[in-house]
Structures are given as structure tokens and as C-alpha cells.
Amino acid sequence: MHVLGHLNGKGILMVNGTAKGEVSYDISVFQSASSKSASGSLQGDMDVLFEVFTAGKSQLRLRDGQVIDIILSEVTGEDATIKVSGPVPGF
């Protein structure tokens, strides 16, 4: 598996299309033999991250306005680990 690229910046964390708060994101996009995947981290308000974590599926509006589907897999204070659950624009 090798890294295709990275996405980073400030974005808006959303649940069902409703904005919950601003976060900083750092996402890596990977290519394996047969598929692409992406994962990374978010930094933001602890209460917002926890609310979105308990909601399950959520979205992240990237700095360019595009929206990706994500799942928060772990929240520790103001940091969260994410997995992108759909396509990543530009990759």
C-alpha cells in the first residue's frame, strides 16, 4: 500500500447535513493493489467531536466545499481518529 496524497485544512463537521462545528483535518489517501482508502485525524471542540462520534456516520465539508462521508473511530479530548467511508474528491 502506498500513499497517494494528503488533504488538510479547516472544515465543517456535519451530521445528516447539519453543521456541528469547525475542525482541523489531516487525511491520508492510500492505494492498495485493488482499492483506495483514506483515514486521518480531526482536531476540534471535545463536545462537538463526542456528539458526532455518538451519531455514527457523519460528513466533513472540506475547505474547498466538497463533502466526504466519515466515521469517527476514536475520540480523545480534542482529537479524533477518522476513516473515510466513501470516495475522496481528487483521488
C-alpha positions as CSV (number, residue, x, y, z in Angstrom):
1,M,0.0,0.0,0.0
2,H,1.3,3.4,-0.8
3,V,0.2,7.0,-0.1
4,L,-1.5,8.8,-3.0
5,G,-1.7,12.1,-1.2
6,H,-3.0,14.2,1.7
7,L,-5.8,16.5,2.4
8,N,-5.5,19.0,5.3
9,G,-7.1,22.3,6.4
10,K,-10.1,23.6,8.3
11,G,-13.5,22.1,7.6
12,I,-17.0,21.8,9.0
13,L,-18.1,18.6,10.8
14,M,-21.7,17.6,10.0
15,V,-24.3,15.0,10.9
16,N,-27.1,14.5,8.4
17,G,-26.1,17.7,6.6
18,T,-26.4,19.8,9.7
19,A,-23.2,21.7,10.7
20,K,-21.9,20.8,14.2
21,G,-18.6,22.7,14.3
22,E,-15.3,23.7,12.7
23,V,-12.4,21.2,12.9
24,S,-8.9,21.0,11.5
25,Y,-8.4,17.8,9.5
26,D,-5.4,15.8,8.2
27,I,-6.3,12.9,5.9
28,S,-4.1,10.5,4.0
29,V,-5.3,8.6,0.9
30,F,-3.9,5.2,0.2
31,Q,-3.8,2.8,-2.8
32,S,-3.6,-0.9,-2.3
33,A,-3.5,-3.5,-5.1
34,S,-7.2,-3.4,-5.6
35,S,-8.7,-0.3,-3.9
36,K,-8.3,3.1,-2.4
37,S,-8.8,4.0,1.3
38,A,-8.4,7.1,3.4
39,S,-8.1,7.8,7.1
40,G,-6.7,10.5,9.3
41,S,-7.4,12.8,12.2
42,L,-9.5,15.8,13.3
43,Q,-8.9,18.4,16.0
44,G,-11.8,20.4,17.4
45,D,-14.1,21.1,20.3
46,M,-14.4,18.0,22.5
47,D,-18.2,18.3,22.9
48,V,-18.7,18.5,19.1
49,L,-16.4,15.6,18.5
50,F,-18.2,13.4,21.1
51,E,-21.6,14.4,19.7
52,V,-20.6,13.4,16.2
53,F,-18.9,10.2,17.4
54,T,-22.1,9.0,19.1
55,A,-24.1,9.8,16.0
56,G,-22.2,7.2,13.9
57,K,-21.9,8.3,10.3
58,S,-21.1,11.9,9.6
59,Q,-19.7,14.2,7.0
60,L,-16.8,16.6,6.7
61,R,-17.1,19.6,4.4
62,L,-13.6,20.2,3.2
63,R,-12.0,23.7,2.8
64,D,-12.9,23.6,-1.0
65,G,-16.6,23.0,-0.2
66,Q,-16.7,19.3,-1.2
67,V,-18.2,16.9,1.3
68,I,-16.9,13.4,2.3
69,D,-18.5,10.7,4.4
70,I,-16.5,9.8,7.5
71,I,-16.8,7.7,10.7
72,L,-15.1,8.8,13.9
73,S,-13.5,5.7,15.3
74,E,-11.9,7.2,18.5
75,V,-12.2,10.5,20.3
76,T,-9.6,11.6,22.9
77,G,-10.1,15.1,24.2
78,E,-9.9,17.5,21.3
79,D,-8.6,14.8,18.9
80,A,-10.4,12.2,16.8
81,T,-9.4,9.4,14.5
82,I,-11.4,9.0,11.3
83,K,-12.0,6.7,8.5
84,V,-13.4,8.0,5.2
85,S,-16.3,5.8,4.2
86,G,-16.8,6.9,0.7
87,P,-14.9,8.4,-2.2
88,V,-12.3,11.2,-1.7
89,P,-12.5,14.0,-4.2
90,G,-9.5,14.3,-6.4
91,F,-8.2,10.7,-5.8
